[in-house]
Amino acid sequence: MRQQEEIAMEAGMRRRTTVRAGVSGRQLLVAQGAMIGGLALTLFVKELPGIVRELRIYRMTGGLRARRRYP
């Protein structure tokens, strides 16, 4: 009986060594981060001319100093 308990304990303490094929969690997170970063960069570059235009209009109207003129 004691020998069976020892065998059961050893079996429970052993780590399973299985070979897994595929992508690890860390690699998946890195790939997702790279994809989201690339999409954000693409969107920013595409919208940059409009942002520059809006900043130019904002400066021409007086910026923060124009509170009284443009309510």
FENBEL-V369056 format. One record per residue. N is the residue number from 1. PHI is phi as a letter, one per 30 degrees, with the letter a starting at -180 (* if undefined). OMEGA is omega in whole degrees, 0 to 359 (* if undefined). Layout:
BEGIN
N PHI OMEGA
N PHI OMEGA
END
This chain:
BEGIN
1 * 181
2 d 181
3 d 178
4 d 178
5 d 179
6 d 179
7 d 180
8 d 179
9 d 179
10 d 180
11 d 180
12 d 182
13 d 180
14 d 175
15 d 177
16 d 178
17 c 178
18 c 178
19 c 181
20 c 176
21 c 178
22 k 187
23 c 178
24 d 180
25 d 180
26 d 179
27 d 179
28 d 178
29 d 178
30 d 179
31 d 178
32 d 178
33 d 179
34 d 180
35 d 180
36 d 177
37 d 178
38 d 177
39 d 179
40 d 179
41 d 178
42 d 179
43 d 180
44 d 181
45 d 180
46 d 183
47 c 184
48 e 179
49 e 178
50 d 179
51 d 179
52 d 179
53 d 179
54 d 177
55 d 179
56 d 178
57 d 180
58 d 179
59 d 180
60 d 180
61 d 174
62 j 177
63 i 182
64 d 183
65 d 187
66 c 183
67 d 183
68 d 183
69 d 184
70 b 183
71 d *
END
